[in-house]
Amino acid sequence: MGATGTAERRALLADRAFLRLWAGTTASGLATWAMPFVLGLAVVDGSLGATALGVALAARTVGFLVVLPVAGVLADRHAPRVVVLLASGVAAAGSFALAAALGRSVVATTAAALLVGAGQGACRPAFQALVPATVAEPDRQAANAAITVAVRASVLLGPAVAGLGAAVAGAAWLVTATGVLWVVAAVAPARTARVGAVGGAAGRRPGFRAEFVEGLREARRHPWFLGGLGALATVIMTGYSVTAVALPLVSADVTGSGVLLAAGATSYTTGALLGGLLLARWRPPSTGWVALGGLGIYAVAPLALALDPRLPVVVAAYVVVGFGIELFNVPWFTALQREVAPERLSRVSSLDFLVSYGLAPLGLALVAPAVDLVGMRAVLLGCAVACVLGPALAALVPGSRHLAATTPTGRAAARG
């Protein structure tokens, strides 16, 4: 198994098309992560107000979510590389406009952030479709692991680099740098063979609504996908959202500063990096159950915050949680690329991202009322239970053990 993983990595490193895709995906992932962090630095240096920051981040989220259903259809209808080029170009233009608007106009800042979010959302399903178009099926898990390792490593180093850049050049120049990353994301992926086309010839294509509904039907053909998506939604709505609110509050109570918050975020990324490195070479025998188990590990984070929020405990908890997230992410994306018909993959992926990112703001909005009603500790413990139950129930769904159709005939039908 180790020799196989090493051979796969060597083959990928020699594959110029994959290296270009890897570079583009890494650039887009780093730019996506960097925007809220860099805008936070803009608040620190006084070039952006706190209210403007909240409005800009909300606008980015709206742009991201609104465009996802359209992006999924477009990436299936046209070459995914073309959609990546256009979407990344939109995000780059929005980033450059955002850099120019900082400290000058809240309206212009909001409009630019909306544009950035639309570009970010449009490129995600297209990048997903480019992986199976570029990498052969036996190498895809290693490819997905290599991509996530690069993004996680960049995020781990990003705060230090961004902080230094903000001190030297200012936040506006850092926003401009994210625009440059989007330019790299736009031009890096190589041309690939067309894997499918929606609706046949251009003159006989169904309408957008029909194409979107066809994507929904494709998703319904895969019970393991619906079960896993339900588990993911549960963890995001409960564990992810509550710890996003609780960790800063606990950090202030325990340390009187943001030390615990920074340590938790760094530990999470470190754990995710370790998980990605492991999955570059390890093939679990029951991939789906291992993935769902990794997702359920998120329960450790609210448990630690509720029961023993000391610095070493929280650091260890978030390393484990980050590790578990990649145990889920890498096999999940690999299964989608293997099991979903190529000409419908972008639409199914857009549903995945729509649920993943769309429920996060809703969960965050519900946390404060829940804490006021029953208290922080009770909310944290309840969320820990939900993080375990969601993946456990998903593991009972047919096909969940291997994230695949239960029989070869069923798999053929799902692809048809």
SULUR-V867359 format. One record per residue. PSI is psi in whole degrees, 0 to 359 (none if undefined). Layout:
# SULUR-V867359
psi->PSI
psi->PSI
This chain:
# SULUR-V867359
psi->318
psi->318
psi->321
psi->315
psi->319
psi->318
psi->321
psi->317
psi->320
psi->319
psi->319
psi->319
psi->338
psi->356
psi->107
psi->323
psi->318
psi->319
psi->324
psi->319
psi->317
psi->316
psi->317
psi->317
psi->319
psi->316
psi->317
psi->320
psi->320
psi->319
psi->321
psi->315
psi->320
psi->330
psi->306
psi->325
psi->315
psi->322
psi->328
psi->320
psi->329
psi->326
psi->319
psi->318
psi->2
psi->4
psi->354
psi->134
psi->161
psi->320
psi->316
psi->324
psi->312
psi->318
psi->318
psi->316
psi->323
psi->319
psi->319
psi->316
psi->317
psi->313
psi->318
psi->311
psi->321
psi->323
psi->342
psi->310
psi->320
psi->317
psi->321
psi->317
psi->315
psi->320
psi->333
psi->327
psi->321
psi->176
psi->129
psi->327
psi->323
psi->319
psi->319
psi->317
psi->311
psi->316
psi->316
psi->326
psi->320
psi->315
psi->322
psi->314
psi->318
psi->323
psi->316
psi->320
psi->323
psi->318
psi->321
psi->332
psi->344
psi->127
psi->2
psi->315
psi->122
psi->322
psi->313
psi->322
psi->317
psi->315
psi->319
psi->319
psi->323
psi->319
psi->317
psi->314
psi->320
psi->317
psi->318
psi->313
psi->322
psi->329
psi->340
psi->306
psi->330
psi->318
psi->322
psi->318
psi->335
psi->335
psi->306
psi->338
psi->343
psi->326
psi->136
psi->152
psi->317
psi->338
psi->0
psi->324
psi->318
psi->322
psi->313
psi->322
psi->319
psi->321
psi->314
psi->326
psi->317
psi->316
psi->315
psi->320
psi->321
psi->319
psi->325
psi->321
psi->341
psi->312
psi->318
psi->316
psi->316
psi->320
psi->318
psi->318
psi->321
psi->323
psi->326
psi->314
psi->338
psi->159
psi->324
psi->321
psi->328
psi->321
psi->320
psi->322
psi->324
psi->327
psi->321
psi->320
psi->322
psi->328
psi->318
psi->315
psi->326
psi->318
psi->346
psi->312
psi->139
psi->162
psi->137
psi->165
psi->144
psi->123
psi->349
psi->166
psi->138
psi->127
psi->11
psi->217
psi->156
psi->324
psi->344
psi->16
psi->141
psi->168
psi->170
psi->316
psi->317
psi->321
psi->321
psi->317
psi->324
psi->323
psi->321
psi->319
psi->321
psi->318
psi->320
psi->340
psi->351
psi->88
psi->324
psi->327
psi->315
psi->318
psi->315
psi->322
psi->322
psi->319
psi->317
psi->317
psi->320
psi->314
psi->320
psi->316
psi->330
psi->286
psi->306
psi->312
psi->316
psi->324
psi->332
psi->328
psi->318
psi->322
psi->315
psi->321
psi->316
psi->322
psi->317
psi->322
psi->318
psi->316
psi->348
psi->13
psi->191
psi->16
psi->314
psi->321
psi->311
psi->320
psi->320
psi->316
psi->318
psi->319
psi->320
psi->313
psi->322
psi->316
psi->319
psi->321
psi->317
psi->320
psi->318
psi->319
psi->320
psi->315
psi->352
psi->340
psi->346
psi->133
psi->99
psi->144
psi->325
psi->79
psi->314
psi->316
psi->322
psi->317
psi->314
psi->325
psi->319
psi->320
psi->319
psi->339
psi->342
psi->339
psi->335
psi->326
psi->304
psi->329
psi->315
psi->317
psi->328
psi->323
psi->324
psi->76
psi->41
psi->157
psi->310
psi->323
psi->315
psi->319
psi->311
psi->319
psi->316
psi->333
psi->315
psi->317
psi->315
psi->319
psi->315
psi->323
psi->319
psi->333
psi->331
psi->309
psi->310
psi->309
psi->327
psi->309
psi->322
psi->319
psi->318
psi->316
psi->335
psi->318
psi->330
psi->138
psi->132
psi->323
psi->357
psi->5
psi->317
psi->323
psi->320
psi->320
psi->323
psi->325
psi->319
psi->310
psi->326
psi->316
psi->315
psi->311
psi->332
psi->328
psi->342
psi->311
psi->325
psi->316
psi->318
psi->323
psi->332
psi->344
psi->309
psi->313
psi->323
psi->319
psi->319
psi->328
psi->313
psi->353
psi->154
psi->314
psi->315
psi->320
psi->317
psi->316
psi->321
psi->321
psi->324
psi->318
psi->318
psi->323
psi->333
psi->316
psi->320
psi->302
psi->327
psi->317
psi->323
psi->330
psi->345
psi->351
psi->139
psi->134
psi->354
psi->333
psi->321
psi->8
psi->54
psi->164
psi->146
psi->338
psi->157
psi->323
psi->316
psi->323
psi->319
psi->320
psi->321
psi->323
psi->335
psi->none
